[in-house]
Amino acid sequence: MALQFSPQADKRISQLCGRYPNTQAACLPVLHVAQDEFGYLSEEVLELVAARLAIPSSHVFGVATFYTMFHRAPVGKKVLMMCTNVSCMLTGGYDTLRKLEEKLGIKAGQTTADGEFTLIEEECLAACADGPAMICQDRYFLKMTADKVDSTLAECRKLPSSHGSNPHSDKAH
């Protein structure tokens, strides 16, 4: 069976397309829907988005590879994005990242053996005034320090997984 969007995702895509002057303009939010649906943006998912929007796959690929928030490979159930840009770096972002790596037993860019977390070193999370900043799912954790890692990871473990809602999503992995 060919990869397809769930009826819920397809309905959401139709709603999104109605908000924009053309389907190309809806590409970015539709990629978010696709990532939520399938967990990451494989070649097959990018082709599905291009077909659904009736736009060139090269455009969809360009958008998906430009933004760091889009995952091109499988990720854990929860993605931790730790900022190490200048403001966060100056306030301990790298110390916090190292502590996350130590606690999770992985390096930035890797996924834990149990598939629970993927840790990503992020360039900027737009929370410079409250850095170091980290995002897990849709939740911001501000003024992160190495001392807060244990309690923050405990909170993150309680958050629901935000992707893979399509019953056919295992085919995308």
Accessible surface in RSA format (square Angstrom, percent):
REM  Atomic radii and reference values for relative SASA: ProtOr
REM  Chains: A
REM  Algorithm: Lee & Richards
REM  Probe-radius: 1.40
REM  Slices: 20
REM RES _ NUM      All-atoms   Total-Side   Main-Chain    Non-polar    All polar
REM                ABS   REL    ABS   REL    ABS   REL    ABS   REL    ABS   REL
RES MET A   1   154.29  79.9  81.68  54.1  72.61 172.9  88.07  74.9  66.23  87.7
RES ALA A   2    84.00  77.2  64.24  99.1  19.77  45.0  72.12 101.6  11.88  31.5
RES LEU A   3    13.23   7.4   2.18   1.6  11.05  27.8   3.13   2.2  10.10  27.2
RES GLN A   4    73.75  41.2  73.74  53.9   0.01   0.0  22.79  48.5  50.96  38.6
RES PHE A   5    20.39  10.2   5.49   3.4  14.90  38.8   5.56   3.4  14.83  42.4
RES SER A   6    11.61   9.8   6.60   8.8   5.01  11.5   9.06  19.3   2.55   3.6
RES PRO A   7   109.36  79.7  97.19  88.6  12.16  44.2 104.47  86.2   4.89  30.4
RES GLN A   8   135.12  75.6 124.57  91.0  10.55  25.1  67.97 144.7  67.14  50.9
RES ALA A   9     7.81   7.2   2.66   4.1   5.15  11.7   7.41  10.4   0.40   1.1
RES ASP A  10    54.88  38.4  54.88  54.6   0.00   0.0  10.57  24.9  44.31  44.2
RES LYS A  11   139.70  68.2 132.66  81.4   7.04  16.8  81.97  73.8  57.73  61.5
RES ARG A  12   102.14  42.9 101.07  51.5   1.07   2.5  36.43  49.8  65.72  39.8
RES ILE A  13     0.00   0.0   0.00   0.0   0.00   0.0   0.00   0.0   0.00   0.0
RES SER A  14    58.51  49.4  46.52  62.1  11.99  27.6  32.68  69.6  25.83  36.2
RES GLN A  15    90.13  50.4  77.26  56.5  12.87  30.6  40.37  85.9  49.76  37.7
RES LEU A  16     5.79   3.2   5.79   4.1   0.00   0.0   5.79   4.1   0.00   0.0
RES CYS A  17    23.46  17.7  15.33  17.1   8.13  19.1  15.45  39.1   8.02   8.6
RES GLY A  18    68.57  84.6   0.00   N/A  68.57  84.6  36.31  99.6  32.26  72.3
RES ARG A  19   165.63  69.5 128.32  65.4  37.30  88.8  44.44  60.7 121.19  73.4
RES TYR A  20    80.30  37.5  65.51  37.3  14.78  38.5  38.15  28.7  42.15  52.0
RES PRO A  21   123.51  90.0  78.86  71.9  44.65 162.3  92.50  76.4  31.01 192.8
RES ASN A  22    84.23  58.1  74.00  71.5  10.23  24.6  38.87  93.6  45.36  43.8
RES THR A  23    48.70  34.6  46.92  47.6   1.78   4.2  36.84  49.5  11.86  17.9
RES GLN A  24    87.32  48.8  82.76  60.5   4.56  10.9  14.82  31.5  72.50  55.0
RES ALA A  25    43.77  40.2  19.82  30.6  23.95  54.5  31.90  44.9  11.87  31.4
RES ALA A  26     0.00   0.0   0.00   0.0   0.00   0.0   0.00   0.0   0.00   0.0
RES CYS A  27     2.19   1.7   2.18   2.4   0.02   0.0   2.18   5.5   0.02   0.0
RES LEU A  28    60.19  33.5  58.60  41.9   1.58   4.0  58.60  41.2   1.58   4.3
RES PRO A  29    24.60  17.9  21.92  20.0   2.68   9.7  23.64  19.5   0.96   6.0
RES VAL A  30     0.00   0.0   0.00   0.0   0.00   0.0   0.00   0.0   0.00   0.0
RES LEU A  31     0.00   0.0   0.00   0.0   0.00   0.0   0.00   0.0   0.00   0.0
RES HIS A  32    69.82  38.2  69.49  48.3   0.33   0.8  45.74  47.1  24.08  28.0
RES VAL A  33    20.21  13.3  17.76  16.1   2.45   5.9  19.73  17.1   0.48   1.3
RES ALA A  34     0.00   0.0   0.00   0.0   0.00   0.0   0.00   0.0   0.00   0.0
RES GLN A  35    20.45  11.4  20.45  14.9   0.00   0.0   4.15   8.8  16.30  12.4
RES ASP A  36    74.32  52.1  73.34  73.0   0.98   2.3  17.68  41.6  56.64  56.5
RES GLU A  37     5.87   3.4   4.90   3.7   0.96   2.3   1.61   3.1   4.26   3.5
RES PHE A  38     0.00   0.0   0.00   0.0   0.00   0.0   0.00   0.0   0.00   0.0
RES GLY A  39     0.81   1.0   0.00   N/A   0.81   1.0   0.28   0.8   0.53   1.2
RES TYR A  40    17.37   8.1  17.37   9.9   0.00   0.0   4.38   3.3  12.99  16.0
RES LEU A  41     0.00   0.0   0.00   0.0   0.00   0.0   0.00   0.0   0.00   0.0
RES SER A  42    18.07  15.3  14.90  19.9   3.17   7.3  17.77  37.8   0.30   0.4
RES GLU A  43   103.77  59.6 100.84  76.3   2.93   7.0  63.68 123.2  40.08  32.7
RES GLU A  44    84.56  48.6  76.49  57.9   8.08  19.2  39.79  77.0  44.77  36.6
RES VAL A  45     0.00   0.0   0.00   0.0   0.00   0.0   0.00   0.0   0.00   0.0
RES LEU A  46     4.12   2.3   4.12   2.9   0.00   0.0   4.12   2.9   0.00   0.0
RES GLU A  47    93.14  53.5  90.43  68.4   2.71   6.4  40.70  78.7  52.44  42.8
RES LEU A  48    33.26  18.5  28.47  20.4   4.80  12.1  32.75  23.0   0.52   1.4
RES VAL A  49     0.00   0.0   0.00   0.0   0.00   0.0   0.00   0.0   0.00   0.0
RES ALA A  50     5.97   5.5   4.91   7.6   1.06   2.4   5.27   7.4   0.69   1.8
RES ALA A  51    76.38  70.2  48.49  74.8  27.89  63.4  59.26  83.4  17.12  45.4
RES ARG A  52    74.37  31.2  55.10  28.1  19.27  45.9  31.48  43.0  42.90  26.0
RES LEU A  53     0.43   0.2   0.00   0.0   0.43   1.1   0.35   0.2   0.08   0.2
RES ALA A  54    91.80  84.4  56.84  87.7  34.96  79.5  68.40  96.3  23.40  62.0
RES ILE A  55    21.43  12.2   8.88   6.6  12.55  30.2  13.14   9.5   8.28  22.5
RES PRO A  56    84.65  61.7  72.08  65.7  12.57  45.7  84.22  69.5   0.43   2.7
RES SER A  57    43.67  36.9  36.98  49.3   6.69  15.4   7.66  16.3  36.01  50.5
RES SER A  58    85.55  72.3  69.46  92.7  16.08  37.1  55.11 117.4  30.44  42.6
RES HIS A  59    57.23  31.3  48.57  33.8   8.66  22.2  37.23  38.4  20.00  23.3
RES VAL A  60     0.00   0.0   0.00   0.0   0.00   0.0   0.00   0.0   0.00   0.0
RES PHE A  61    90.44  45.2  90.44  56.0   0.00   0.0  90.44  54.8   0.00   0.0
RES GLY A  62    34.83  42.9   0.00   N/A  34.83  42.9  30.23  82.9   4.60  10.3
RES VAL A  63    25.17  16.6  22.22  20.1   2.95   7.1  24.60  21.4   0.57   1.5
RES ALA A  64     0.96   0.9   0.00   0.0   0.96   2.2   0.00   0.0   0.96   2.5
RES THR A  65    67.97  48.3  36.50  37.0  31.46  75.0  29.61  39.8  38.36  58.0
RES PHE A  66   153.11  76.6 129.57  80.3  23.54  61.3 136.32  82.7  16.79  48.0
RES TYR A  67    81.57  38.1  76.76  43.7   4.81  12.5  42.03  31.6  39.53  48.7
RES THR A  68    90.77  64.6  73.44  74.4  17.34  41.3  68.91  92.6  21.86  33.1
RES MET A  69    64.71  33.5  60.38  40.0   4.33  10.3  37.34  31.7  27.37  36.3
RES PHE A  70    10.44   5.2   0.00   0.0  10.44  27.2   0.00   0.0  10.44  29.9
RES HIS A  71    21.31  11.6  17.38  12.1   3.93  10.0   8.22   8.5  13.09  15.2
RES ARG A  72    77.63  32.6  57.56  29.3  20.06  47.8  36.93  50.5  40.70  24.7
RES ALA A  73    58.55  53.8  55.82  86.1   2.73   6.2  56.54  79.6   2.01   5.3
RES PRO A  74    76.56  55.8  61.17  55.8  15.39  56.0  61.42  50.7  15.14  94.1
RES VAL A  75    24.72  16.3   8.52   7.7  16.20  39.0  10.15   8.8  14.58  39.5
RES GLY A  76     1.83   2.3   0.00   N/A   1.83   2.3   1.83   5.0   0.00   0.0
RES LYS A  77   106.27  51.8 104.88  64.4   1.39   3.3  58.23  52.4  48.04  51.2
RES LYS A  78    11.58   5.6  11.41   7.0   0.17   0.4   0.29   0.3  11.29  12.0
RES VAL A  79    14.00   9.2  13.63  12.3   0.37   0.9  13.63  11.8   0.37   1.0
RES LEU A  80     0.00   0.0   0.00   0.0   0.00   0.0   0.00   0.0   0.00   0.0
RES MET A  81    27.35  14.2  27.35  18.1   0.00   0.0  24.29  20.7   3.06   4.1
RES MET A  82     0.00   0.0   0.00   0.0   0.00   0.0   0.00   0.0   0.00   0.0
RES CYS A  83     3.54   2.7   3.54   3.9   0.00   0.0   0.01   0.0   3.53   3.8
RES THR A  84    13.26   9.4   4.83   4.9   8.43  20.1   0.39   0.5  12.88  19.5
RES ASN A  85    40.78  28.1  36.87  35.6   3.91   9.4   8.01  19.3  32.78  31.7
RES VAL A  86    91.86  60.4  90.54  82.0   1.32   3.2  90.85  78.9   1.01   2.7
RES SER A  87    43.02  36.4  35.33  47.2   7.69  17.7  11.62  24.7  31.40  44.0
RES CYS A  88     2.95   2.2   2.89   3.2   0.06   0.1   0.00   0.0   2.95   3.2
RES MET A  89    77.40  40.1  66.72  44.2  10.68  25.4  40.76  34.7  36.64  48.5
RES LEU A  90   130.45  72.6  97.95  70.1  32.50  81.7 100.79  70.8  29.65  79.8
RES THR A  91    79.27  56.4  55.01  55.8  24.26  57.8  64.08  86.1  15.19  23.0
RES GLY A  92    20.43  25.2   0.00   N/A  20.43  25.2  18.36  50.4   2.06   4.6
RES GLY A  93     0.00   0.0   0.00   N/A   0.00   0.0   0.00   0.0   0.00   0.0
RES TYR A  94    87.72  41.0  87.41  49.7   0.31   0.8  56.50  42.5  31.22  38.5
RES ASP A  95    77.77  54.5  72.56  72.2   5.20  12.3  19.72  46.4  58.05  57.9
RES THR A  96     0.53   0.4   0.53   0.5   0.00   0.0   0.00   0.0   0.53   0.8
RES LEU A  97     8.36   4.7   8.36   6.0   0.00   0.0   8.36   5.9   0.00   0.0
RES ARG A  98   133.80  56.2 129.17  65.8   4.62  11.0  63.96  87.4  69.84  42.3
RES LYS A  99    60.46  29.5  58.11  35.7   2.35   5.6  18.06  16.3  42.40  45.2
RES LEU A 100     0.00   0.0   0.00   0.0   0.00   0.0   0.00   0.0   0.00   0.0
RES GLU A 101    24.03  13.8  21.55  16.3   2.48   5.9   4.81   9.3  19.22  15.7
RES GLU A 102   121.99  70.0  94.18  71.2  27.82  66.2  47.39  91.7  74.61  60.9
RES LYS A 103    95.14  46.4  64.99  39.9  30.15  71.8  17.92  16.1  77.22  82.2
RES LEU A 104    19.70  11.0   2.13   1.5  17.58  44.2   5.56   3.9  14.14  38.1
RES GLY A 105    66.05  81.5   0.00   N/A  66.05  81.5  36.06  98.9  30.00  67.2
RES ILE A 106    18.09  10.3  10.76   8.0   7.32  17.6  15.67  11.3   2.42   6.6
RES LYS A 107   131.31  64.1 131.31  80.6   0.00   0.0  85.02  76.5  46.30  49.3
RES ALA A 108    33.67  31.0  12.57  19.4  21.10  48.0  13.12  18.5  20.55  54.4
RES GLY A 109    61.25  75.5   0.00   N/A  61.25  75.5  29.58  81.2  31.67  70.9
RES GLN A 110    89.34  50.0  84.45  61.7   4.88  11.6  29.06  61.9  60.27  45.7
RES THR A 111    54.00  38.4  33.74  34.2  20.26  48.3  26.23  35.2  27.77  42.0
RES THR A 112    16.19  11.5  11.80  12.0   4.39  10.5  12.04  16.2   4.15   6.3
RES ALA A 113   117.22 107.8  68.83 106.2  48.40 110.1  80.90 113.9  36.33  96.2
RES ASP A 114   109.39  76.6  76.47  76.1  32.92  77.8  50.74 119.4  58.65  58.5
RES GLY A 115    25.05  30.9   0.00   N/A  25.05  30.9  22.52  61.8   2.54   5.7
RES GLU A 116    30.25  17.4  30.25  22.9   0.00   0.0   9.21  17.8  21.05  17.2
RES PHE A 117     2.16   1.1   2.16   1.3   0.00   0.0   2.16   1.3   0.00   0.0
RES THR A 118     7.13   5.1   7.13   7.2   0.00   0.0   7.13   9.6   0.00   0.0
RES LEU A 119     0.00   0.0   0.00   0.0   0.00   0.0   0.00   0.0   0.00   0.0
RES ILE A 120    34.88  19.8  34.59  25.8   0.29   0.7  34.88  25.1   0.00   0.0
RES GLU A 121    75.14  43.1  52.97  40.1  22.17  52.8  15.69  30.3  59.46  48.5
RES GLU A 122     9.97   5.7   8.56   6.5   1.41   3.4   3.84   7.4   6.13   5.0
RES GLU A 123   117.90  67.7 112.67  85.2   5.23  12.5  54.09 104.6  63.81  52.1
RES CYS A 124    56.90  43.0  37.32  41.6  19.58  46.0  17.64  44.7  39.26  42.3
RES LEU A 125    14.00   7.8   7.76   5.6   6.24  15.7  12.73   8.9   1.27   3.4
RES ALA A 126    92.19  84.8  58.03  89.5  34.17  77.7  65.05  91.6  27.14  71.9
RES ALA A 127    18.12  16.7   7.04  10.9  11.08  25.2  16.10  22.7   2.03   5.4
RES CYS A 128    69.40  52.5  54.93  61.3  14.48  34.0  22.84  57.9  46.57  50.2
RES ALA A 129   100.18  92.1  62.02  95.7  38.15  86.8  74.45 104.8  25.73  68.2
RES ASP A 130    49.66  34.8  49.30  49.1   0.36   0.8   1.91   4.5  47.75  47.6
RES GLY A 131    11.67  14.4   0.00   N/A  11.67  14.4   0.44   1.2  11.23  25.1
RES PRO A 132     4.18   3.0   4.18   3.8   0.00   0.0   4.18   3.5   0.00   0.0
RES ALA A 133     0.45   0.4   0.45   0.7   0.00   0.0   0.45   0.6   0.00   0.0
RES MET A 134     0.00   0.0   0.00   0.0   0.00   0.0   0.00   0.0   0.00   0.0
RES ILE A 135    15.75   9.0  15.75  11.7   0.00   0.0  15.75  11.3   0.00   0.0
RES CYS A 136     0.00   0.0   0.00   0.0   0.00   0.0   0.00   0.0   0.00   0.0
RES GLN A 137    28.94  16.2  14.27  10.4  14.67  34.9  17.10  36.4  11.84   9.0
RES ASP A 138   138.50  97.0 111.28 110.8  27.22  64.4  41.04  96.6  97.47  97.2
RES ARG A 139   103.25  43.4  97.79  49.9   5.46  13.0  37.40  51.1  65.85  39.9
RES TYR A 140   100.06  46.7  82.47  46.9  17.59  45.8  59.14  44.4  40.92  50.4
RES PHE A 141    14.33   7.2  11.44   7.1   2.89   7.5  14.33   8.7   0.00   0.0
RES LEU A 142    74.13  41.3  57.68  41.3  16.45  41.4  57.68  40.5  16.45  44.3
RES LYS A 143   113.54  55.4 112.20  68.8   1.34   3.2  64.70  58.2  48.84  52.0
RES MET A 144     1.95   1.0   1.79   1.2   0.16   0.4   0.00   0.0   1.95   2.6
RES THR A 145    57.35  40.8  54.75  55.5   2.61   6.2  54.39  73.1   2.96   4.5
RES ALA A 146    31.70  29.2  26.99  41.6   4.72  10.7  27.13  38.2   4.58  12.1
RES ASP A 147   138.73  97.2 107.91 107.4  30.82  72.9  33.22  78.2 105.52 105.2
RES LYS A 148    85.97  41.9  84.51  51.9   1.45   3.5  60.56  54.5  25.41  27.1
RES VAL A 149     0.00   0.0   0.00   0.0   0.00   0.0   0.00   0.0   0.00   0.0
RES ASP A 150    79.09  55.4  70.73  70.4   8.35  19.8  33.00  77.7  46.09  46.0
RES SER A 151    67.71  57.2  58.72  78.4   8.99  20.7  50.49 107.5  17.22  24.1
RES THR A 152     6.52   4.6   6.46   6.5   0.07   0.2   0.07   0.1   6.46   9.8
RES LEU A 153     5.05   2.8   5.05   3.6   0.00   0.0   5.05   3.5   0.00   0.0
RES ALA A 154    46.48  42.7  42.82  66.1   3.66   8.3  45.05  63.4   1.42   3.8
RES GLU A 155    64.76  37.2  62.25  47.1   2.51   6.0  26.51  51.3  38.25  31.2
RES CYS A 156     0.00   0.0   0.00   0.0   0.00   0.0   0.00   0.0   0.00   0.0
RES ARG A 157   127.27  53.4 110.57  56.4  16.69  39.7  46.94  64.1  80.33  48.7
RES LYS A 158   172.00  83.9 138.15  84.8  33.85  80.6  94.12  84.7  77.88  83.0
RES LEU A 159    37.85  21.1  34.85  24.9   2.99   7.5  35.04  24.6   2.81   7.6
RES PRO A 160   106.41  77.5  93.74  85.5  12.67  46.0 104.94  86.6   1.46   9.1
RES SER A 161    52.28  44.2  26.01  34.7  26.27  60.5  23.44  49.9  28.84  40.4
RES SER A 162    55.55  46.9  36.28  48.4  19.28  44.4  30.79  65.6  24.76  34.7
RES HIS A 163    40.54  22.2  23.21  16.1  17.33  44.3  23.47  24.2  17.07  19.9
RES GLY A 164    29.00  35.8   0.00   N/A  29.00  35.8   7.47  20.5  21.53  48.2
RES SER A 165    90.89  76.8  58.06  77.5  32.84  75.6  55.73 118.7  35.17  49.3
RES ASN A 166     3.12   2.1   0.45   0.4   2.66   6.4   0.00   0.0   3.12   3.0
RES PRO A 167   110.19  80.3  73.83  67.3  36.36 132.2  87.53  72.3  22.67 140.9
RES HIS A 168    52.78  28.8  52.34  36.4   0.44   1.1  32.99  34.0  19.80  23.0
RES SER A 169    14.09  11.9  14.09  18.8   0.00   0.0   0.00   0.0  14.09  19.7
RES ASP A 170   105.24  73.7  88.18  87.8  17.06  40.3  43.25 101.8  62.00  61.8
RES LYS A 171   108.47  52.9  80.61  49.5  27.86  66.3  67.10  60.4  41.38  44.1
RES ALA A 172     5.97   5.5   0.00   0.0   5.97  13.6   1.55   2.2   4.41  11.7
RES HIS A 173   100.43  54.9  51.57  35.8  48.85 125.0  52.79  54.4  47.64  55.4
END  Absolute sums over single chains surface
CHAIN  1 A     8934.3       7036.5       1897.8       5078.1       3856.2
END  Absolute sums over all chains
TOTAL          8934.3       7036.5       1897.8       5078.1       3856.2
